[in-house]
Amino acid sequence: MLKILTDISPVNLLVSPNVEVKDNAILSIGIVHEIFRIFYFLGVKLEAIDKVR
């Protein structure tokens, strides 16, 4: 996960000949995607709660 959040391009990680590096990059991208989905979901719920109030 730290490699994706540094200056190393995710594309370079995905085309790496090392399979473990590739797998970690794909897993990390998926985790980051899920985290953003959770924050979006929470934001939508908070807006709905504010409207009800």
mmCIF file of the N, C-alpha and C atoms, coordinates in Angstrom:
data_MODEL
# 
_entry.id   MODEL 
# 
loop_
_atom_site.group_PDB 
_atom_site.id 
_atom_site.type_symbol 
_atom_site.label_atom_id 
_atom_site.label_alt_id 
_atom_site.label_comp_id 
_atom_site.label_asym_id 
_atom_site.label_entity_id 
_atom_site.label_seq_id 
_atom_site.pdbx_PDB_ins_code 
_atom_site.Cartn_x 
_atom_site.Cartn_y 
_atom_site.Cartn_z 
_atom_site.occupancy 
_atom_site.B_iso_or_equiv 
_atom_site.pdbx_formal_charge 
_atom_site.auth_seq_id 
_atom_site.auth_comp_id 
_atom_site.auth_asym_id 
_atom_site.auth_atom_id 
_atom_site.pdbx_PDB_model_num 
ATOM 1   N N  . MET A 1 1  ? 0.838   -1.188  0.000   1.00 0.00 ? 1  MET A N  1 
ATOM 2   C CA . MET A 1 1  ? 0.000   0.000   0.000   1.00 0.00 ? 1  MET A CA 1 
ATOM 3   C C  . MET A 1 1  ? 0.881   1.249   0.000   1.00 0.00 ? 1  MET A C  1 
ATOM 4   N N  . LEU A 1 2  ? 1.965   1.218   0.739   1.00 0.00 ? 2  LEU A N  1 
ATOM 5   C CA . LEU A 1 2  ? 2.833   2.380   0.803   1.00 0.00 ? 2  LEU A CA 1 
ATOM 6   C C  . LEU A 1 2  ? 3.461   2.697   -0.543  1.00 0.00 ? 2  LEU A C  1 
ATOM 7   N N  . LYS A 1 3  ? 3.731   1.678   -1.342  1.00 0.00 ? 3  LYS A N  1 
ATOM 8   C CA . LYS A 1 3  ? 4.343   1.925   -2.647  1.00 0.00 ? 3  LYS A CA 1 
ATOM 9   C C  . LYS A 1 3  ? 3.403   2.707   -3.558  1.00 0.00 ? 3  LYS A C  1 
ATOM 10  N N  . ILE A 1 4  ? 2.096   2.439   -3.437  1.00 0.00 ? 4  ILE A N  1 
ATOM 11  C CA . ILE A 1 4  ? 1.131   3.148   -4.283  1.00 0.00 ? 4  ILE A CA 1 
ATOM 12  C C  . ILE A 1 4  ? 1.017   4.603   -3.841  1.00 0.00 ? 4  ILE A C  1 
ATOM 13  N N  . LEU A 1 5  ? 1.153   4.857   -2.548  1.00 0.00 ? 5  LEU A N  1 
ATOM 14  C CA . LEU A 1 5  ? 1.009   6.212   -2.036  1.00 0.00 ? 5  LEU A CA 1 
ATOM 15  C C  . LEU A 1 5  ? 2.307   7.013   -2.121  1.00 0.00 ? 5  LEU A C  1 
ATOM 16  N N  . THR A 1 6  ? 3.337   6.445   -2.716  1.00 0.00 ? 6  THR A N  1 
ATOM 17  C CA . THR A 1 6  ? 4.605   7.159   -2.907  1.00 0.00 ? 6  THR A CA 1 
ATOM 18  C C  . THR A 1 6  ? 4.714   7.611   -4.346  1.00 0.00 ? 6  THR A C  1 
ATOM 19  N N  . ASP A 1 7  ? 5.906   7.963   -4.759  1.00 0.00 ? 7  ASP A N  1 
ATOM 20  C CA . ASP A 1 7  ? 6.116   8.474   -6.113  1.00 0.00 ? 7  ASP A CA 1 
ATOM 21  C C  . ASP A 1 7  ? 6.145   7.383   -7.180  1.00 0.00 ? 7  ASP A C  1 
ATOM 22  N N  . ILE A 1 8  ? 6.089   6.124   -6.781  1.00 0.00 ? 8  ILE A N  1 
ATOM 23  C CA . ILE A 1 8  ? 6.122   5.033   -7.762  1.00 0.00 ? 8  ILE A CA 1 
ATOM 24  C C  . ILE A 1 8  ? 4.756   4.947   -8.437  1.00 0.00 ? 8  ILE A C  1 
ATOM 25  N N  . SER A 1 9  ? 4.761   4.959   -9.744  1.00 0.00 ? 9  SER A N  1 
ATOM 26  C CA . SER A 1 9  ? 3.513   4.900   -10.502 1.00 0.00 ? 9  SER A CA 1 
ATOM 27  C C  . SER A 1 9  ? 2.851   3.531   -10.328 1.00 0.00 ? 9  SER A C  1 
ATOM 28  N N  . PRO A 1 10 ? 1.536   3.505   -10.075 1.00 0.00 ? 10 PRO A N  1 
ATOM 29  C CA . PRO A 1 10 ? 0.831   2.217   -9.986  1.00 0.00 ? 10 PRO A CA 1 
ATOM 30  C C  . PRO A 1 10 ? 0.967   1.402   -11.261 1.00 0.00 ? 10 PRO A C  1 
ATOM 31  N N  . VAL A 1 11 ? 1.094   2.096   -12.396 1.00 0.00 ? 11 VAL A N  1 
ATOM 32  C CA . VAL A 1 11 ? 1.248   1.385   -13.668 1.00 0.00 ? 11 VAL A CA 1 
ATOM 33  C C  . VAL A 1 11 ? 2.551   0.594   -13.658 1.00 0.00 ? 11 VAL A C  1 
ATOM 34  N N  . ASN A 1 12 ? 3.619   1.185   -13.124 1.00 0.00 ? 12 ASN A N  1 
ATOM 35  C CA . ASN A 1 12 ? 4.894   0.467   -13.039 1.00 0.00 ? 12 ASN A CA 1 
ATOM 36  C C  . ASN A 1 12 ? 4.770   -0.759  -12.152 1.00 0.00 ? 12 ASN A C  1 
ATOM 37  N N  . LEU A 1 13 ? 3.990   -0.665  -11.086 1.00 0.00 ? 13 LEU A N  1 
ATOM 38  C CA . LEU A 1 13 ? 3.793   -1.817  -10.208 1.00 0.00 ? 13 LEU A CA 1 
ATOM 39  C C  . LEU A 1 13 ? 2.997   -2.913  -10.908 1.00 0.00 ? 13 LEU A C  1 
ATOM 40  N N  . LEU A 1 14 ? 2.003   -2.512  -11.694 1.00 0.00 ? 14 LEU A N  1 
ATOM 41  C CA . LEU A 1 14 ? 1.146   -3.497  -12.358 1.00 0.00 ? 14 LEU A CA 1 
ATOM 42  C C  . LEU A 1 14 ? 1.864   -4.235  -13.483 1.00 0.00 ? 14 LEU A C  1 
ATOM 43  N N  . VAL A 1 15 ? 2.877   -3.622  -14.086 1.00 0.00 ? 15 VAL A N  1 
ATOM 44  C CA . VAL A 1 15 ? 3.612   -4.285  -15.171 1.00 0.00 ? 15 VAL A CA 1 
ATOM 45  C C  . VAL A 1 15 ? 4.910   -4.904  -14.661 1.00 0.00 ? 15 VAL A C  1 
ATOM 46  N N  . SER A 1 16 ? 5.085   -4.935  -13.362 1.00 0.00 ? 16 SER A N  1 
ATOM 47  C CA . SER A 1 16 ? 6.282   -5.516  -12.770 1.00 0.00 ? 16 SER A CA 1 
ATOM 48  C C  . SER A 1 16 ? 6.358   -7.008  -13.086 1.00 0.00 ? 16 SER A C  1 
ATOM 49  N N  . PRO A 1 17 ? 7.557   -7.511  -13.365 1.00 0.00 ? 17 PRO A N  1 
ATOM 50  C CA . PRO A 1 17 ? 7.686   -8.956  -13.615 1.00 0.00 ? 17 PRO A CA 1 
ATOM 51  C C  . PRO A 1 17 ? 7.495   -9.789  -12.340 1.00 0.00 ? 17 PRO A C  1 
ATOM 52  N N  . ASN A 1 18 ? 7.582   -9.153  -11.191 1.00 0.00 ? 18 ASN A N  1 
ATOM 53  C CA . ASN A 1 18 ? 7.410   -9.843  -9.915  1.00 0.00 ? 18 ASN A CA 1 
ATOM 54  C C  . ASN A 1 18 ? 5.915   -10.013 -9.643  1.00 0.00 ? 18 ASN A C  1 
ATOM 55  N N  . VAL A 1 19 ? 5.451   -11.245 -9.582  1.00 0.00 ? 19 VAL A N  1 
ATOM 56  C CA . VAL A 1 19 ? 4.024   -11.535 -9.411  1.00 0.00 ? 19 VAL A CA 1 
ATOM 57  C C  . VAL A 1 19 ? 3.526   -11.044 -8.049  1.00 0.00 ? 19 VAL A C  1 
ATOM 58  N N  . GLU A 1 20 ? 4.337   -11.166 -7.026  1.00 0.00 ? 20 GLU A N  1 
ATOM 59  C CA . GLU A 1 20 ? 3.922   -10.731 -5.693  1.00 0.00 ? 20 GLU A CA 1 
ATOM 60  C C  . GLU A 1 20 ? 3.700   -9.219  -5.654  1.00 0.00 ? 20 GLU A C  1 
ATOM 61  N N  . VAL A 1 21 ? 4.566   -8.472  -6.319  1.00 0.00 ? 21 VAL A N  1 
ATOM 62  C CA . VAL A 1 21 ? 4.413   -7.013  -6.385  1.00 0.00 ? 21 VAL A CA 1 
ATOM 63  C C  . VAL A 1 21 ? 3.121   -6.670  -7.106  1.00 0.00 ? 21 VAL A C  1 
ATOM 64  N N  . LYS A 1 22 ? 2.851   -7.374  -8.204  1.00 0.00 ? 22 LYS A N  1 
ATOM 65  C CA . LYS A 1 22 ? 1.629   -7.143  -8.973  1.00 0.00 ? 22 LYS A CA 1 
ATOM 66  C C  . LYS A 1 22 ? 0.388   -7.419  -8.124  1.00 0.00 ? 22 LYS A C  1 
ATOM 67  N N  . ASP A 1 23 ? 0.392   -8.548  -7.429  1.00 0.00 ? 23 ASP A N  1 
ATOM 68  C CA . ASP A 1 23 ? -0.748  -8.920  -6.589  1.00 0.00 ? 23 ASP A CA 1 
ATOM 69  C C  . ASP A 1 23 ? -0.970  -7.894  -5.480  1.00 0.00 ? 23 ASP A C  1 
ATOM 70  N N  . ASN A 1 24 ? 0.105   -7.449  -4.860  1.00 0.00 ? 24 ASN A N  1 
ATOM 71  C CA . ASN A 1 24 ? -0.018  -6.445  -3.802  1.00 0.00 ? 24 ASN A CA 1 
ATOM 72  C C  . ASN A 1 24 ? -0.557  -5.131  -4.340  1.00 0.00 ? 24 ASN A C  1 
ATOM 73  N N  . ALA A 1 25 ? -0.126  -4.746  -5.539  1.00 0.00 ? 25 ALA A N  1 
ATOM 74  C CA . ALA A 1 25 ? -0.612  -3.501  -6.144  1.00 0.00 ? 25 ALA A CA 1 
ATOM 75  C C  . ALA A 1 25 ? -2.104  -3.588  -6.423  1.00 0.00 ? 25 ALA A C  1 
ATOM 76  N N  . ILE A 1 26 ? -2.537  -4.706  -6.980  1.00 0.00 ? 26 ILE A N  1 
ATOM 77  C CA . ILE A 1 26 ? -3.963  -4.880  -7.292  1.00 0.00 ? 26 ILE A CA 1 
ATOM 78  C C  . ILE A 1 26 ? -4.787  -4.887  -6.008  1.00 0.00 ? 26 ILE A C  1 
ATOM 79  N N  . LEU A 1 27 ? -4.314  -5.591  -4.988  1.00 0.00 ? 27 LEU A N  1 
ATOM 80  C CA . LEU A 1 27 ? -5.018  -5.638  -3.712  1.00 0.00 ? 27 LEU A CA 1 
ATOM 81  C C  . LEU A 1 27 ? -5.087  -4.249  -3.082  1.00 0.00 ? 27 LEU A C  1 
ATOM 82  N N  . SER A 1 28 ? -3.999  -3.505  -3.123  1.00 0.00 ? 28 SER A N  1 
ATOM 83  C CA . SER A 1 28 ? -3.969  -2.167  -2.527  1.00 0.00 ? 28 SER A CA 1 
ATOM 84  C C  . SER A 1 28 ? -4.913  -1.212  -3.249  1.00 0.00 ? 28 SER A C  1 
ATOM 85  N N  . ILE A 1 29 ? -4.938  -1.292  -4.562  1.00 0.00 ? 29 ILE A N  1 
ATOM 86  C CA . ILE A 1 29 ? -5.849  -0.440  -5.331  1.00 0.00 ? 29 ILE A CA 1 
ATOM 87  C C  . ILE A 1 29 ? -7.296  -0.771  -4.960  1.00 0.00 ? 29 ILE A C  1 
ATOM 88  N N  . GLY A 1 30 ? -7.596  -2.046  -4.803  1.00 0.00 ? 30 GLY A N  1 
ATOM 89  C CA . GLY A 1 30 ? -8.949  -2.453  -4.402  1.00 0.00 ? 30 GLY A CA 1 
ATOM 90  C C  . GLY A 1 30 ? -9.312  -1.935  -3.020  1.00 0.00 ? 30 GLY A C  1 
ATOM 91  N N  . ILE A 1 31 ? -8.359  -1.979  -2.095  1.00 0.00 ? 31 ILE A N  1 
ATOM 92  C CA . ILE A 1 31 ? -8.616  -1.486  -0.737  1.00 0.00 ? 31 ILE A CA 1 
ATOM 93  C C  . ILE A 1 31 ? -8.862  0.012   -0.747  1.00 0.00 ? 31 ILE A C  1 
ATOM 94  N N  . VAL A 1 32 ? -8.045  0.752   -1.484  1.00 0.00 ? 32 VAL A N  1 
ATOM 95  C CA . VAL A 1 32 ? -8.232  2.207   -1.575  1.00 0.00 ? 32 VAL A CA 1 
ATOM 96  C C  . VAL A 1 32 ? -9.593  2.523   -2.188  1.00 0.00 ? 32 VAL A C  1 
ATOM 97  N N  . HIS A 1 33 ? -9.988  1.771   -3.195  1.00 0.00 ? 33 HIS A N  1 
ATOM 98  C CA . HIS A 1 33 ? -11.289 1.965   -3.835  1.00 0.00 ? 33 HIS A CA 1 
ATOM 99  C C  . HIS A 1 33 ? -12.424 1.740   -2.827  1.00 0.00 ? 33 HIS A C  1 
ATOM 100 N N  . GLU A 1 34 ? -12.328 0.683   -2.047  1.00 0.00 ? 34 GLU A N  1 
ATOM 101 C CA . GLU A 1 34 ? -13.370 0.402   -1.053  1.00 0.00 ? 34 GLU A CA 1 
ATOM 102 C C  . GLU A 1 34 ? -13.432 1.481   0.025   1.00 0.00 ? 34 GLU A C  1 
ATOM 103 N N  . ILE A 1 35 ? -12.279 2.007   0.426   1.00 0.00 ? 35 ILE A N  1 
ATOM 104 C CA . ILE A 1 35 ? -12.257 3.081   1.425   1.00 0.00 ? 35 ILE A CA 1 
ATOM 105 C C  . ILE A 1 35 ? -12.987 4.307   0.886   1.00 0.00 ? 35 ILE A C  1 
ATOM 106 N N  . PHE A 1 36 ? -12.738 4.659   -0.377  1.00 0.00 ? 36 PHE A N  1 
ATOM 107 C CA . PHE A 1 36 ? -13.429 5.809   -0.963  1.00 0.00 ? 36 PHE A CA 1 
ATOM 108 C C  . PHE A 1 36 ? -14.929 5.558   -1.064  1.00 0.00 ? 36 PHE A C  1 
ATOM 109 N N  . ARG A 1 37 ? -15.326 4.316   -1.363  1.00 0.00 ? 37 ARG A N  1 
ATOM 110 C CA . ARG A 1 37 ? -16.757 3.997   -1.420  1.00 0.00 ? 37 ARG A CA 1 
ATOM 111 C C  . ARG A 1 37 ? -17.404 4.169   -0.053  1.00 0.00 ? 37 ARG A C  1 
ATOM 112 N N  . ILE A 1 38 ? -16.715 3.766   1.007   1.00 0.00 ? 38 ILE A N  1 
ATOM 113 C CA . ILE A 1 38 ? -17.251 3.911   2.363   1.00 0.00 ? 38 ILE A CA 1 
ATOM 114 C C  . ILE A 1 38 ? -17.436 5.390   2.700   1.00 0.00 ? 38 ILE A C  1 
ATOM 115 N N  . PHE A 1 39 ? -16.418 6.218   2.392   1.00 0.00 ? 39 PHE A N  1 
ATOM 116 C CA . PHE A 1 39 ? -16.543 7.649   2.673   1.00 0.00 ? 39 PHE A CA 1 
ATOM 117 C C  . PHE A 1 39 ? -17.677 8.286   1.871   1.00 0.00 ? 39 PHE A C  1 
ATOM 118 N N  . TYR A 1 40 ? -17.849 7.875   0.616   1.00 0.00 ? 40 TYR A N  1 
ATOM 119 C CA . TYR A 1 40 ? -18.948 8.397   -0.195  1.00 0.00 ? 40 TYR A CA 1 
ATOM 120 C C  . TYR A 1 40 ? -20.285 7.999   0.426   1.00 0.00 ? 40 TYR A C  1 
ATOM 121 N N  . PHE A 1 41 ? -20.410 6.731   0.817   1.00 0.00 ? 41 PHE A N  1 
ATOM 122 C CA . PHE A 1 41 ? -21.646 6.238   1.433   1.00 0.00 ? 41 PHE A CA 1 
ATOM 123 C C  . PHE A 1 41 ? -21.966 7.011   2.707   1.00 0.00 ? 41 PHE A C  1 
ATOM 124 N N  . LEU A 1 42 ? -20.956 7.223   3.539   1.00 0.00 ? 42 LEU A N  1 
ATOM 125 C CA . LEU A 1 42 ? -21.174 7.965   4.779   1.00 0.00 ? 42 LEU A CA 1 
ATOM 126 C C  . LEU A 1 42 ? -21.570 9.415   4.492   1.00 0.00 ? 42 LEU A C  1 
ATOM 127 N N  . GLY A 1 43 ? -20.976 10.006  3.471   1.00 0.00 ? 43 GLY A N  1 
ATOM 128 C CA . GLY A 1 43 ? -21.329 11.376  3.103   1.00 0.00 ? 43 GLY A CA 1 
ATOM 129 C C  . GLY A 1 43 ? -22.779 11.482  2.659   1.00 0.00 ? 43 GLY A C  1 
ATOM 130 N N  . VAL A 1 44 ? -23.239 10.521  1.871   1.00 0.00 ? 44 VAL A N  1 
ATOM 131 C CA . VAL A 1 44 ? -24.629 10.516  1.406   1.00 0.00 ? 44 VAL A CA 1 
ATOM 132 C C  . VAL A 1 44 ? -25.570 10.351  2.599   1.00 0.00 ? 44 VAL A C  1 
ATOM 133 N N  . LYS A 1 45 ? -25.228 9.470   3.517   1.00 0.00 ? 45 LYS A N  1 
ATOM 134 C CA . LYS A 1 45 ? -26.075 9.255   4.699   1.00 0.00 ? 45 LYS A CA 1 
ATOM 135 C C  . LYS A 1 45 ? -26.129 10.503  5.572   1.00 0.00 ? 45 LYS A C  1 
ATOM 136 N N  . LEU A 1 46 ? -25.000 11.182  5.739   1.00 0.00 ? 46 LEU A N  1 
ATOM 137 C CA . LEU A 1 46 ? -24.987 12.404  6.558   1.00 0.00 ? 46 LEU A CA 1 
ATOM 138 C C  . LEU A 1 46 ? -25.832 13.493  5.921   1.00 0.00 ? 46 LEU A C  1 
ATOM 139 N N  . GLU A 1 47 ? -25.801 13.603  4.592   1.00 0.00 ? 47 GLU A N  1 
ATOM 140 C CA . GLU A 1 47 ? -26.634 14.599  3.898   1.00 0.00 ? 47 GLU A CA 1 
ATOM 141 C C  . GLU A 1 47 ? -28.117 14.267  4.132   1.00 0.00 ? 47 GLU A C  1 
ATOM 142 N N  . ALA A 1 48 ? -28.469 12.990  4.053   1.00 0.00 ? 48 ALA A N  1 
ATOM 143 C CA . ALA A 1 48 ? -29.863 12.589  4.254   1.00 0.00 ? 48 ALA A CA 1 
ATOM 144 C C  . ALA A 1 48 ? -30.309 12.887  5.680   1.00 0.00 ? 48 ALA A C  1 
ATOM 145 N N  . ILE A 1 49 ? -29.438 12.642  6.638   1.00 0.00 ? 49 ILE A N  1 
ATOM 146 C CA . ILE A 1 49 ? -29.782 12.932  8.049   1.00 0.00 ? 49 ILE A CA 1 
ATOM 147 C C  . ILE A 1 49 ? -29.980 14.434  8.249   1.00 0.00 ? 49 ILE A C  1 
ATOM 148 N N  . ASP A 1 50 ? -29.146 15.250  7.621   1.00 0.00 ? 50 ASP A N  1 
ATOM 149 C CA . ASP A 1 50 ? -29.297 16.706  7.736   1.00 0.00 ? 50 ASP A CA 1 
ATOM 150 C C  . ASP A 1 50 ? -30.620 17.171  7.129   1.00 0.00 ? 50 ASP A C  1 
ATOM 151 N N  . LYS A 1 51 ? -31.035 16.581  6.015   1.00 0.00 ? 51 LYS A N  1 
ATOM 152 C CA . LYS A 1 51 ? -32.294 16.953  5.387   1.00 0.00 ? 51 LYS A CA 1 
ATOM 153 C C  . LYS A 1 51 ? -33.479 16.587  6.274   1.00 0.00 ? 51 LYS A C  1 
ATOM 154 N N  . VAL A 1 52 ? -33.407 15.451  6.937   1.00 0.00 ? 52 VAL A N  1 
ATOM 155 C CA . VAL A 1 52 ? -34.496 15.023  7.818   1.00 0.00 ? 52 VAL A CA 1 
ATOM 156 C C  . VAL A 1 52 ? -34.611 15.964  9.015   1.00 0.00 ? 52 VAL A C  1 
ATOM 157 N N  . ARG A 1 53 ? -33.471 16.410  9.525   1.00 0.00 ? 53 ARG A N  1 
ATOM 158 C CA . ARG A 1 53 ? -33.503 17.337  10.670  1.00 0.00 ? 53 ARG A CA 1 
ATOM 159 C C  . ARG A 1 53 ? -34.176 18.608  10.255  1.00 0.00 ? 53 ARG A C  1 
# 
